């Protein structure tokens, strides 16, 4: 969002776009309801009538850090720890993250733990369930305070869900993409202009990592170096062929276990 929030391009973009900030799942709801035309949405929320705006994504090539499955277990063997899970207290902020965890257990481990919706408090979650699924800032904060969490909840095994997906599929983990309702585009905004605006904004943001770290460090209870590492090492921003393969495989697996509806094919803006 760099160009949308910073000059010299913010004023120009404001003539083409009206920006509204909300949670990822609510972005998808507004897009589906027609209250928004464009949204950065979880891949679990893609439908056949939405088109992916090519080249932009929130993904990870290995560990993402912000999707953590914490399993209450003193076992040193990771597989044994996962096999022991019967209940998962889940932060409900993302359908995609929940579906990735369901795929891990039901597709790869052939188990079916029960999910218990809970606020994102890892200690309270682990008192109620065998494992806790944390997403976004709560996951990042939990990793920083791992020793305090285990002191309160007992020994745990920590699983980075992007790494678990990569280890089992050989593919990157993908969380979200820009998606648009193509019929909303008019003569004032072409597909080419939309793609260029979003791609340029991403690239300019990558050119200003130091400025982003400076902006966000006061807003989050995280060290500056953790934010820098997250923006530069954990998150991958380009929707290459492997990321597209991930989206297709994720939706195939999610449909097979009936976690999400089937998505027969992906639609890309400008490729109809």
MITI-923396 format. One line per 4 residues: for each residue x, y, z of N, C-alpha, C, O, CB. Coordinates in steps of 0.001 Angstrom, whole numbers, plus 500000, padded with zeros to 6 digits. Glycine has a CB too. Example, Ala and Ser with C-alpha at 12.3 -4.5 7.8 and 13.67 -1.06 7.14 Angstrom:
// residues 2
513190,494310,507800,512300,495500,507800,513200,496700,507800,514236,496681,508465,511308,495527,509046 ~ 512850,497750,507080,513670,498940,507140,512900,500030,507870,513409,501138,508039,514084,499402,505725
// end
This chain:
// residues 272
500812,498786,500000,500000,500000,500000,500851,501272,500000,500319,502359,500223,499079,500002,501204 ~ 502155,501159,499755,503054,502303,499917,502571,503520,499138,502413,504593,499719,504460,501933,499472 ~ 502335,503379,497843,501969,504536,497025,500618,505121,497415,500378,506311,497211,501952,504149,495564 ~ 499731,504297,497973,498402,504770,498366,498460,505605,499646,497534,506361,499942,497454,503582,498560
499545,505467,500399,499659,506135,501695,500747,507193,501737,500871,507911,502729,499918,505123,502762 ~ 501544,507303,500668,502683,508227,500670,502752,508981,499354,502486,508441,498280,504002,507470,500920 ~ 503115,510239,499477,503385,511025,498272,504730,510574,497694,505567,510061,498437,503392,512569,498586 ~ 504958,510753,496393,504245,511698,495516,503036,511137,494793,502427,511864,494008,505180,512220,494509
502642,509862,495012,501579,509256,494209,500244,509131,494940,499230,508838,494306,502013,507901,493750 ~ 500216,509347,496265,498980,509127,497017,497838,510007,496513,496709,509533,496386,499217,509391,498497 ~ 498111,511270,496225,497044,512176,495769,496506,511745,494408,495298,511787,494174,497561,513627,495695 ~ 497399,511331,493510,496958,510861,492196,496104,509605,492320,495066,509491,491668,498165,510588,491292
496540,508651,493162,495791,507405,493335,494450,507650,494007,493488,506926,493748,496603,506408,494151 ~ 494373,508650,494858,493111,508961,495537,492038,509398,494547,490848,509334,494855,493328,510055,496585 ~ 492444,509839,493368,491456,510198,492342,490889,508959,491655,489829,509019,491033,492085,511128,491299 ~ 491599,507836,491771,491135,506603,491129,490560,505592,492125,489774,504725,491743,492277,505965,490365
490943,505698,493384,490564,504677,494367,490089,505330,495661,490648,506329,496115,491749,503731,494652 ~ 489055,504749,496237,488623,505104,497587,488997,503937,498487,488483,502833,498306,487070,505416,497650 ~ 489892,504160,499462,490467,503084,500270,489692,502913,501574,489354,503885,502249,491949,503367,500568 ~ 489424,501670,501904,488782,501340,503179,489556,500193,503812,489773,499164,503171,487267,500961,502983
489974,500357,505063,490766,499333,505747,489878,498497,506668,489067,499031,507425,491913,499983,506553 ~ 490044,497194,506589,489330,496301,507496,490071,494973,507556,491127,494832,506939,487853,496096,507040 ~ 489540,493999,508285,490183,492701,508416,490104,491929,507100,489182,492152,506316,489537,491893,509552 ~ 491061,491017,506842,491045,490270,505568,489721,489569,505279,489210,489643,504162,492146,489246,505569
489162,488886,506284,487905,488172,506055,486771,489147,505711,485896,488822,504909,487530,487340,507297 ~ 486786,490339,506315,485753,491330,506018,485975,491964,504654,485017,492367,503994,485725,492410,507097 ~ 487245,492057,504220,487512,492502,502839,486789,491587,501862,486148,492046,500918,489046,492516,502537 ~ 486902,490288,502104,486249,489314,501222,484735,489465,501272,484076,489416,500233,486646,487883,501610
484176,489648,502459,482726,489814,502587,482244,491024,501793,481229,490956,501099,482329,489961,504065 ~ 482980,492135,501899,482555,493346,501198,482675,493176,499690,481849,493690,498935,483382,494548,501659 ~ 483699,492460,499254,483866,492199,497827,482726,491328,497304,482151,491614,496254,485221,491522,497556 ~ 482401,490260,498045,481329,489362,497622,479974,490058,497613,479118,489758,496779,481276,488148,498529
479786,490986,498544,478501,491685,498642,478383,492846,497662,477320,493457,497553,478300,492195,500049 ~ 479468,493158,496944,479435,494267,496005,479629,495618,496649,479472,496644,495986,478154,494260,495276 ~ 479974,495647,497949,480248,496923,498612,481666,497403,498333,481994,498562,498588,480029,496796,500117 ~ 482506,496512,497810,483860,496869,497378,484085,496247,496008,483466,495244,495651,484948,496384,498411
484981,496861,495251,485291,496361,493907,486605,495600,493865,486807,494749,492998,485340,497511,492921 ~ 487496,495903,494795,488840,495337,494833,489192,495050,496276,488875,495847,497159,489881,496292,494184 ~ 489843,493923,496533,490230,493624,497910,491431,492699,497969,491623,491857,497092,489070,493004,498659 ~ 492230,492860,498999,493300,491913,499300,492670,490857,500197,492457,491095,501386,494557,492616,499992
492370,489680,499626,491513,488719,500328,492213,487370,500500,493099,487026,499717,490192,488531,499570 ~ 491816,486604,501526,492362,485258,501704,492029,484381,500497,490961,484517,499900,491814,484617,502998 ~ 492948,483482,500143,492681,482616,498987,491512,481675,499251,490935,481137,498305,493928,481805,498632 ~ 491153,481465,500506,489964,480675,500823,488693,481371,500352,487660,480723,500181,489888,480410,502325
488758,482689,500141,487569,483455,499773,487433,483662,498272,486480,484302,497829,487593,484789,500457 ~ 488363,483136,497479,488245,483272,496030,487027,482510,495516,486740,481401,495968,489522,482768,495336 ~ 486316,483114,494570,485164,482487,493924,485328,482626,492410,486132,483441,491957,483817,483134,494409 ~ 484584,481851,491621,484755,481900,490167,484492,483267,489549,485017,483559,488475,483855,480904,489532
483690,484116,490199,483361,485404,489597,484381,486491,489908,484287,487594,489371,482008,485846,490060 ~ 485355,486198,490768,486401,487167,491079,487643,486878,490235,487952,485723,489942,486748,487136,492589 ~ 488345,487935,489851,489569,487776,489072,490765,488184,489919,490740,489219,490586,489510,488614,487770 ~ 491804,487373,489890,493048,487688,490582,493794,488746,489781,493949,488631,488565,493926,486414,490778
494256,489786,490487,495082,490808,489848,496516,490310,489891,497109,490196,490964,494935,492212,490554 ~ 497067,490016,488732,498297,489231,488654,499482,489889,489336,499580,491114,489405,498637,488972,487229 ~ 500378,489053,489837,501710,489383,490335,501772,489839,491783,502875,489987,492307,502288,490430,489493 ~ 500668,490068,492452,500723,490497,493841,500184,489432,494775,499154,488821,494492,499951,491784,494024
500873,489202,495895,500411,488191,496847,501007,488449,498220,502017,489140,498354,500779,486778,496363 ~ 500379,487893,499226,500982,487745,500551,501256,486259,500698,500328,485461,500823,500042,488303,501721 ~ 502520,485890,500683,502890,484479,500719,504204,484327,501474,504747,485307,501984,503007,483894,499284 ~ 504712,483107,501545,505991,482849,502204,506658,481667,501529,505998,480697,501157,505802,482582,503724
507970,481754,501374,508721,480681,500732,509103,479583,501710,509494,478493,501293,509964,481236,500080 ~ 508996,479854,503009,509217,478812,504021,508518,479211,505304,507300,479060,505398,510736,478582,504276 ~ 509236,479713,506295,508592,480091,507559,507974,481483,507440,508630,482425,506996,509612,480054,508728 ~ 506711,481603,507838,506019,482888,507756,505979,483592,509100,505834,484814,509151,504608,482694,507238
506104,482849,510183,506161,483383,511549,504800,483833,512082,504554,483731,513284,507123,484544,511599 ~ 503918,484325,511224,502652,484890,511698,501482,483909,511665,500342,484315,511893,502306,486089,510876 ~ 501736,482626,511386,500710,481587,511506,501331,480470,512350,502119,479671,511842,500224,481054,510075 ~ 500978,480416,513624,501597,479475,514548,500569,478500,515113,499518,478900,515614,502289,480225,515683
500900,477205,515019,500135,476175,515709,500978,475741,516900,502054,475167,516732,499786,474955,514758 ~ 500487,476016,518095,501214,475697,519323,500557,474470,519940,499377,474502,520291,501219,476910,520328 ~ 501320,473393,520070,500788,472133,520589,501326,471899,521986,502535,471914,522216,501150,470947,519661 ~ 500417,471687,522902,500787,471425,524299,501320,470000,524395,500546,469043,524392,499563,471634,525267
502640,469858,524481,503227,468519,524467,504662,468574,524975,505429,469468,524619,503181,467915,523046 ~ 505005,467615,525803,506385,467474,526251,507174,466535,525370,508363,466320,525604,506426,466986,527673 ~ 506526,465963,524343,507199,465017,523455,508241,465743,522607,508007,466857,522140,506176,464295,522549 ~ 509381,465108,522416,510426,465721,521595,510191,465470,520108,510760,466157,519260,511799,465186,522001
509358,464491,519798,509088,464136,518413,507888,464940,517898,506802,464882,518476,508830,462613,518278 ~ 508094,465689,516806,507044,466559,516292,505831,465778,515817,504697,466189,516063,507578,467402,515163 ~ 506052,464654,515140,504930,463873,514636,504071,463324,515764,502844,463301,515663,505431,462737,513771 ~ 504712,462884,516831,503953,462393,517989,503137,463512,518617,501998,463302,519035,504898,461782,519036
503722,464696,518679,502996,465830,519245,501751,466142,518414,500673,466345,518975,503908,467069,519324 ~ 501883,466183,517099,500733,466459,516238,499688,465351,516330,498489,465627,516345,501186,466629,514790 ~ 500135,464112,516390,499204,462985,516459,498380,462994,517733,497297,462410,517776,499958,461682,516356 ~ 498887,463656,518780,498181,463672,520061,497072,464724,520115,496290,464738,521066,499164,463918,521181
496990,465593,519126,496053,466713,519168,494626,466232,518889,494356,465612,517860,496462,467796,518149 ~ 493735,466523,519807,492313,466212,519644,491447,467472,519565,490377,467460,518955,491840,465336,520796 ~ 491914,468552,520183,491164,469810,520163,492126,470958,519858,493264,470972,520328,490427,470049,521524 ~ 491648,471925,519061,492447,473092,518696,491633,474347,518990,490553,474534,518430,492873,473040,517191
492146,475202,519863,491540,476513,520079,492009,477414,518942,493212,477603,518757,491925,477113,521492 ~ 491076,477968,518184,491435,478654,516943,491025,480113,516967,489867,480446,517222,490798,477963,515755 ~ 491984,480970,516700,491706,482355,516367,490978,482333,515021,491491,481766,514056,493033,483231,516315 ~ 489810,482931,514942,488959,482797,513757,489188,483900,512721,488332,484127,511867,487509,482796,514172
490339,484591,512787,490560,485744,511908,490743,485371,510449,490555,486226,509583,491758,486506,512369 ~ 491101,484130,510137,491389,483786,508741,490876,482403,508394,491250,481413,509022,492884,483864,508470 ~ 490004,482344,507373,489531,481035,506884,490663,480261,506238,490718,479036,506347,488378,481211,505878 ~ 491573,480962,505564,492667,480274,504877,493555,479545,505874,493897,478381,505664,493500,481269,504057
493933,480218,506958,494808,479588,507950,494130,478392,508600,494758,477353,508802,495220,480600,509022 ~ 492857,478534,508926,492112,477414,509486,492089,476246,508498,492261,475094,508896,490674,477846,509847 ~ 491877,476538,507213,491830,475467,506211,493186,474801,506041,493255,473586,505856,491354,476015,504869 ~ 494270,475575,506101,495601,474968,506029,495798,473971,507175,496353,472891,506978,496698,476059,506072
495340,474342,508366,495489,473446,509516,494610,472203,509339,495029,471091,509660,495124,474181,510831 ~ 493396,472398,508830,492539,471242,508574,493183,470302,507559,493113,469083,507716,491162,471697,508073 ~ 493804,470852,506528,494499,470011,505545,495645,469252,506196,495841,468066,505929,495028,470864,504381 ~ 496406,469938,507056,497518,469284,507749,497033,468044,508487,497620,466970,508354,498192,470256,508732
495978,468187,509254,495525,467061,510076,494737,466037,509253,495011,464840,509331,494663,467570,511234 ~ 493775,466495,508476,492870,465543,507830,493464,464915,506571,493221,463742,506287,491574,466231,507482 ~ 494246,465695,505813,494817,465183,504568,496154,464484,504811,496376,463377,504319,494998,466320,503563 ~ 497049,465131,505573,498401,464615,505722,498570,463682,506919,499390,462764,506871,499357,465754,505843
497804,463902,507997,497955,463098,509208,496797,462136,509445,496869,461289,510335,498100,464000,510395 ~ 495727,462261,508655,494542,461385,508763,493932,461408,510163,493515,460373,510683,494914,459948,508395 ~ 493883,462593,510766,493177,462783,512032,492190,463931,511854,492249,464658,510862,494177,463071,513211 ~ 491289,464092,512811,490245,465113,512665,489975,465793,514003,488937,465552,514620,488943,464489,512111
490891,466632,514455,490653,467326,515720,489476,468296,515633,489108,468757,514552,491906,468076,516145 ~ 488904,468589,516781,487797,469535,516879,488350,470944,517057,489287,471154,517827,486851,469164,518052 ~ 487771,471908,516345,488196,473303,516454,487259,474046,517399,486036,473945,517295,488223,473986,515058 ~ 487857,474794,518321,487105,475564,519306,487417,477047,519108,488536,477471,519397,487450,475108,520763
486472,477842,518626,486747,479279,518446,487078,479937,519779,486353,479774,520760,485540,479988,517796 ~ 488174,480677,519805,488630,481332,521026,489288,482660,520681,489865,482794,519602,489610,480427,521804 ~ 489213,483659,521586,490012,484880,521391,491498,484527,521377,491908,483499,521914,489713,485926,522510 ~ 492288,485384,520761,493708,485095,520542,494542,485352,521796,495308,486314,521861,494243,485935,519387
494382,484483,522781,495168,484513,524010,495795,483131,524161,495102,482199,524568,494284,484898,525271 ~ 497084,482965,523848,497659,481614,523781,497583,480832,525078,497324,479629,525047,499078,481701,523363 ~ 497799,481469,526211,497761,480742,527483,496346,480260,527768,496148,479102,528137,498267,481633,528640 ~ 495359,481138,527599,493972,480733,527825,493556,479656,526826,492832,478729,527187,493032,481948,527722
493999,479766,525593,493656,478773,524570,494216,477403,524934,493533,476390,524785,494185,479210,523196 ~ 495449,477371,525408,496087,476095,525730,495539,475487,527017,495740,474301,527276,497589,476281,525851 ~ 494859,476278,527813,494171,475725,528989,492870,475039,528592,492363,474188,529323,493885,476832,530015 ~ 492329,475413,527427,491051,474871,526970,491202,473754,525948,490266,472985,525730,490218,475968,526383
492381,473656,525312,492536,472723,524195,493957,472167,524148,494851,472634,524854,492193,473414,522864 ~ 494138,471155,523297,495461,470545,523135,496409,471429,522340,497628,471300,522453,495334,469195,522454 ~ 495850,472328,521537,496678,473172,520684,495978,474516,520479,494770,474649,520674,496960,472479,519317 ~ 496781,475510,520077,496254,476844,519802,496728,477291,518427,497904,477149,518091,496694,477858,520895
495804,477835,517631,496150,478391,516322,496088,479907,516431,495032,480484,516693,495188,477862,515195 ~ 497246,480546,516224,497348,482002,516295,497723,482551,514920,498508,481953,514185,498392,482434,517363 ~ 497140,483706,514593,497268,484291,513264,497640,485763,513398,497147,486454,514289,495955,484125,512453 ~ 498511,486241,512512,498814,487664,512438,499616,488167,513622,500505,487475,514119,497547,488446,512332
499296,489389,514079,500058,490002,515164,500098,489136,516423,501157,489035,517043,499472,491353,515500 ~ 498971,488493,516836,499057,487629,518026,500087,486513,517875,500743,486139,518846,497699,487020,518322 ~ 500232,485979,516658,501238,484933,516433,502642,485512,516536,503516,484905,517153,501037,484271,515054 ~ 502866,486676,515940,504175,487318,516020,504543,487633,517469,505682,487424,517887,504193,488600,515179
503582,488130,518221,503820,488450,519626,504076,487190,520441,504903,487190,521353,502633,489216,520206 ~ 503362,486113,520109,503548,484852,520841,504956,484305,520651,505569,483822,521603,502518,483810,520384 ~ 505470,484378,519431,506827,483897,519182,507831,484680,520015,508798,484113,520523,507175,484004,517688 ~ 507604,485981,520155,508506,486815,520953,508451,486461,522436,509448,486602,523143,508164,488285,520763
507291,486002,522911,507132,485701,524351,506973,484200,524587,506251,483778,525490,505910,486453,524929 ~ 507647,483408,523775,507514,481947,523840,507826,481401,525230,507084,480559,525735,508432,481293,522817 ~ 508900,481858,525855,509291,481308,527160,508241,481597,528216,507970,480746,529063,510638,481879,527601 ~ 507637,482794,528180,506597,483129,529165,505345,482283,528951,504699,481868,529913,506239,484624,529085
505004,482029,527681,503831,481205,527386,504040,479788,527902,503149,479213,528528,503543,481186,525869 ~ 505208,479229,527643,505466,477858,528092,505611,477781,529611,505316,476746,530209,506727,477312,527421 ~ 506056,478852,530226,506113,478870,531695,504707,478780,532285,504496,478138,533314,506822,480152,532198 ~ 503741,479432,531619,502366,479429,532116,501586,478200,531670,500775,477676,532434,501649,480673,531655
501821,477727,530433,501006,476649,529865,501684,475284,529889,501022,474265,529689,500643,476988,528454 ~ 502985,475249,530130,503722,473995,530091,504473,473837,528782,504343,474676,527891,502782,472822,530296 ~ 505266,472760,528650,506056,472549,527427,505167,472466,526179,504074,471901,526206,506890,471266,527555 ~ 505669,473041,525097,504902,473059,523844,505819,472788,522652,507026,473030,522700,504181,474417,523664
505217,472287,521600,505855,472229,520289,505228,473333,519437,504012,473522,519439,505685,470803,519616 ~ 506084,474058,518706,505625,475179,517892,505775,474822,516417,506847,474407,515978,506416,476474,518230 ~ 504695,474986,515656,504692,474645,514238,504326,475884,513419,503247,476454,513584,503701,473481,513950 ~ 505230,476288,512545,504972,477367,511604,504215,476752,510422,504741,475881,509729,506316,478075,511139
502989,477207,510199,502140,476525,509228,502650,476675,507798,502426,475789,506974,500728,477053,509321 ~ 503320,477761,507490,503893,477890,506148,504996,476863,505937,505105,476266,504866,504440,479310,505924 ~ 505810,476662,506965,506874,475660,506868,506286,474254,506744,506806,473433,505988,507804,475742,508095 ~ 505216,473971,507475,504600,472645,507403,504043,472379,506006,504167,471269,505488,503483,472513,508452
503433,473390,505400,502930,473233,504027,504088,473004,503066,504024,472119,502214,502113,474474,503594 ~ 505140,473795,503199,506301,473662,502318,506936,472278,502449,507310,471662,501451,507338,474749,502635 ~ 507054,471793,503692,507694,470502,503915,506916,469359,503276,507507,468357,502871,507848,470250,505399 ~ 505588,469502,503181,504752,468407,502676,504422,468519,501189,504044,467526,500567,503473,468354,503459
504559,469706,500614,504189,469887,499205,505353,470362,498336,505308,470221,497114,503051,470875,499099 ~ 506392,470922,498953,507475,471512,498185,507120,472851,497561,507868,473369,496732,507899,470570,497119 ~ 505976,473419,497954,505488,474661,497372,505449,475771,498414,505394,475491,499611,504102,474457,496764 ~ 505476,477029,497972,505327,478134,498924,503938,478138,499537,502993,477566,498993,505601,479477,498238
503839,478789,500670,502548,478997,501336,501979,480319,500833,502710,481302,500709,502696,478999,502912 ~ 500685,480349,500544,500041,481570,500047,498858,481902,500944,498024,481044,501233,499581,481403,498563 ~ 498793,483142,501377,497692,483578,502237,496638,484364,501473,495444,484095,501605,498225,484421,503375 ~ 497076,485341,500667,496109,486282,500102,496571,486786,498745,497753,486739,498406,495888,487462,501054
495609,487265,497986,495868,487881,496678,494935,489083,496524,493907,489187,497192,495659,486847,495501 ~ 495328,489989,495619,494395,491030,495197,493352,490396,494277,493700,489693,493328,495143,492208,494477 ~ 492095,490645,494558,491008,490138,493712,490051,491281,493398,489835,492175,494217,490251,488958,494408 ~ 489482,491234,492195,488624,492315,491728,487357,491738,491111,487370,490635,490565,489367,493204,490711
486276,492482,491201,485080,492171,490429,485258,492824,489057,485114,494041,488942,483763,492677,491155 ~ 485565,492047,488013,485916,492654,486712,484846,493586,486165,485162,494563,485486,486180,491571,485699 ~ 483573,493291,486458,482504,494133,485921,482519,495533,486528,481880,496447,486007,481152,493480,486166 ~ 483251,495700,487635,483308,497012,488280,484245,497975,487560,484148,499190,487732,483745,496862,489720
485151,497428,486755,486061,498299,486019,485293,499019,484918,484415,498446,484274,487242,497491,485425 ~ 485645,500296,484714,484980,501077,483679,486036,501800,482847,487230,501533,482976,483973,502089,484302 ~ 485599,502686,482021,486530,503374,481136,487566,504201,481853,488603,504534,481279,485784,504241,480211 ~ 487295,504546,483130,488244,505372,483873,489395,504565,484464,490404,505128,484886,487526,506107,484977
489238,503241,484491,490289,502394,485055,490337,501098,484264,489404,500297,484317,490044,502112,486574 ~ 491397,500898,483548,491565,499690,482742,492260,498610,483567,492897,498918,484574,492374,499995,481455 ~ 492144,497347,483152,492898,496294,483838,494396,496577,483884,495053,496317,484892,492658,494963,483160 ~ 494928,497108,482796,496362,497399,482743,496753,498455,483768,497801,498346,484404,496758,497861,481343
495907,499489,483933,496193,500540,484904,496124,499991,486330,496974,500305,487162,495210,501710,484734 ~ 495115,499176,486606,494976,498593,487938,496188,497729,488282,496760,497852,489365,493688,497761,488027 ~ 496570,496863,487360,497736,496003,487597,498981,496850,487830,499771,496565,488729,497959,495044,486407 ~ 499156,497892,487020,500341,498745,487146,500348,499490,488480,501391,499592,489127,500402,499748,485986
499188,500011,488896,499121,500746,490159,499505,499853,491341,500282,500261,492205,497711,501317,490367 ~ 498960,498635,491376,499234,497743,492505,500667,497228,492481,501310,497109,493523,498265,496569,492496 ~ 501162,496924,491282,502530,496417,491174,503541,497504,491542,504502,497240,492265,502800,495900,489749 ~ 503327,498713,491049,504246,499809,491381,504237,500097,492877,505288,500339,493470,503875,501078,490601
503059,500071,493487,502964,500345,494922,503732,499303,495716,504465,499640,496646,501496,500376,495372 ~ 503566,498040,495351,504325,496982,496032,505824,497192,495880,506570,497120,496857,503935,495605,495485 ~ 506260,497450,494658,507692,497592,494411,508269,498804,495129,509385,498748,495644,507958,497700,492919 ~ 507515,499898,495165,507995,501077,495883,508034,500816,497390,508909,501324,498090,507103,502292,495576
507077,500017,497886,507128,499636,499298,508375,498831,499625,509001,499037,500665,505893,498839,499671 ~ 508732,497914,498735,509941,497122,498938,511193,497995,498907,512211,497652,499507,510040,496029,497878 ~ 511112,499129,498201,512228,500065,498177,512305,500908,499452,513295,501606,499675,512113,500971,496968 ~ 511261,500847,500290,511200,501699,501486,511032,500860,502759,510319,501261,503679,510039,502707,501364
511682,499712,502810,511561,498849,503987,511976,499580,505257,511300,499472,506280,512408,497588,503812 ~ 513082,500324,505205,513540,501035,506405,512480,502012,506897,512270,502152,508102,514852,501784,506121 ~ 511812,502687,505963,510763,503633,506358,509565,502895,506954,508956,503370,507912,510316,504481,505149 ~ 509227,501734,506390,508109,500951,506927,508418,500459,508340,507555,500493,509216,507796,499754,506007
509637,500009,508555,510032,499563,509897,509915,500722,510883,509418,500544,511995,511483,499003,509891 ~ 510365,501896,510482,510289,503070,511355,508836,503436,511651,508509,503825,512773,511015,504264,510714 ~ 507957,503313,510639,506539,503638,510833,505849,502656,511773,505055,503054,512626,505819,503655,509495 ~ 506158,501366,511610,505386,500339,512302,505938,499949,513674,505196,499393,514485,505312,499127,511447
507186,500214,513954,507737,499843,515257,506968,500491,516420,506709,499806,517410,509211,500240,515328 ~ 506589,501782,516346,505818,502350,517456,504395,501785,517567,503770,501894,518622,505748,503849,517302 ~ 503884,501186,516496,502501,500708,516499,502369,499285,517030,501283,498878,517445,501933,500778,515102 ~ 503452,498532,517021,503410,497133,517430,504382,496896,518581,505426,497542,518670,503742,496205,516242
504029,495975,519449,504918,495653,520574,505946,494626,520129,506083,493558,520725,504110,495121,521793 ~ 506663,494971,519072,507658,494076,518490,508942,494847,518241,508891,496031,517908,507138,493441,517178 ~ 510100,494198,518397,511371,494870,518091,511443,495232,516613,510859,494556,515766,512568,493974,518477 ~ 512160,496299,516320,512304,496746,514939,512891,495645,514061,512469,495478,512917,513182,497995,514874
513856,494897,514581,514483,493862,513758,513518,492718,513443,513616,492103,512382,515720,493314,514461 ~ 512582,492426,514360,511566,491411,514070,510676,491865,512918,510354,491074,512031,510713,491121,515322 ~ 510275,493146,512929,509448,493678,511856,510219,493669,510540,509674,493310,509496,508975,495102,512192 ~ 511485,494064,510595,512304,494060,509382,512438,492639,508813,512301,492431,507607,513700,494649,509678
512707,491668,509691,512853,490278,509261,511542,489778,508646,511547,489085,507629,513273,489377,510454 ~ 510445,490132,509263,509131,489704,508762,508876,490253,507360,508441,489523,506469,508014,490164,509720 ~ 509149,491544,507174,508869,492185,505886,509823,491737,504785,509453,491722,503611,508942,493688,506034 ~ 511044,491373,505154,512052,491070,504135,512333,489584,503974,512748,489159,502896,513325,491773,504467
512119,488775,505021,512494,487358,504965,511296,486422,505055,511271,485373,504411,513460,487041,506077 ~ 510300,486803,505858,509150,485912,506045,508122,486033,504932,507571,485029,504482,508488,486197,507368 ~ 507859,487260,504485,506798,487489,503498,507391,487604,502097,508426,488235,501883,505996,488765,503846 ~ 506697,486971,501151,507045,487007,499726,505878,487656,498999,504722,487353,499294,507351,485559,499153
506164,488547,498053,505124,489426,497518,504802,489217,496047,503954,489925,495503,505525,490829,497720 ~ 505449,488274,495393,505250,488110,493950,504534,486789,493659,504925,485730,494150,506607,488163,493203 ~ 503492,486878,492860,502650,485719,492560,503221,484969,491353,502720,485101,490236,501179,486157,492290 ~ 504274,484183,491591,504882,483407,490530,504143,482104,490287,503144,481822,490949,506324,483128,490854
504629,481303,489339,503953,480039,488988,503799,479088,490172,502769,478423,490290,504718,479337,487887 ~ 504796,479008,491049,504670,478101,492195,503569,478551,493146,502868,477719,493723,505998,478009,492948 ~ 503410,479864,493312,502324,480366,494166,500964,480039,493547,500022,479690,494260,502460,481896,494381 ~ 500865,480151,492238,499607,479786,491559,499326,478303,491760,498183,477911,491997,499673,480122,490038
500369,477478,491666,500180,476042,491914,499698,475791,493338,498861,474921,493575,501490,475274,491660 ~ 500231,476557,494280,499783,476410,495665,498303,476712,495803,497574,475956,496446,500585,477323,496583 ~ 497847,477807,495208,496429,478171,495323,495552,477040,494785,494555,476669,495404,496135,479494,494559 ~ 495928,476503,493639,495131,475426,493046,495150,474180,493923,494112,473551,494128,495647,475087,491644
496332,473815,494447,496430,472603,495262,495719,472789,496596,495034,471886,497075,497899,472228,495496 ~ 495887,473964,497190,495204,474260,498450,493694,474142,498288,493033,473514,499115,495573,475665,498945 ~ 493143,474732,497240,491697,474668,497045,491246,473256,496697,490147,472852,497077,491267,475638,495949 ~ 492075,472496,495981,491746,471098,495695,491681,470285,496986,490712,469564,497223,492781,470485,494731
492715,470405,497817,492740,469659,499079,491609,470097,500003,490967,469261,500638,494090,469844,499782 ~ 491363,471405,500080,490305,471911,500956,488935,471412,500513,488073,471141,501349,490320,473439,500982 ~ 488729,471290,499200,487460,470761,498700,487345,469269,498995,486264,468784,499328,487328,471014,497188 ~ 488447,468545,498876,488413,467102,499137,488006,466789,500569,487315,465801,500817,489771,466484,498846
488431,467627,501520,488065,467381,502926,486829,468184,503323,486443,468202,504492,489239,467734,503859 ~ 486207,468852,502339,484977,469633,502524,485175,470788,503498,484258,471157,504233,483853,468734,503021 ~ 486377,471354,503497,486634,472538,504299,486235,473805,503561,485871,474805,504180,488097,472602,504690 ~ 486306,473759,502205,485945,474894,501365,485243,474371,500117,485419,473209,499750,487201,475741,500988
484445,475219,499457,483838,474796,498188,484905,474608,497114,485976,475211,497176,482791,475826,497718 ~ 484606,473779,496145,485530,473574,495027,485663,474866,494227,484711,475635,494096,485045,472416,494112 ~ 486864,475089,493697,487118,476224,492815,487695,475654,491525,488897,475399,491449,488095,477282,493478 ~ 486845,475448,490496,487270,474699,489307,488507,475261,488631,489365,474506,488173,486158,474661,488317
488607,476590,488566,489764,477183,487913,489976,478582,488465,489074,479168,489065,489583,477217,486372 ~ 491175,479113,488258,491479,480470,488679,491274,481422,487514,491597,481112,486368,492919,480570,489217 ~ 490736,482569,487830,490490,483593,486826,491461,484752,487082,491572,485235,488210,488994,484079,486863 ~ 492151,485190,486049,493106,486274,486183,492646,487481,485369,492194,487337,484234,494505,485822,485738
492765,488658,485952,492345,489877,485279,493143,490065,483990,494368,489953,483982,492518,491095,486207 ~ 492428,490352,482905,493082,490576,481629,493357,489333,480841,493889,489411,479734,494332,491280,481841 ~ 493000,488143,481397,493259,486893,480693,491978,486167,480328,492012,484983,479995,494130,485994,481533 ~ 490854,486857,480385,489574,486226,480029,489509,485974,478520,488511,485450,478024,488379,487116,480479
// end
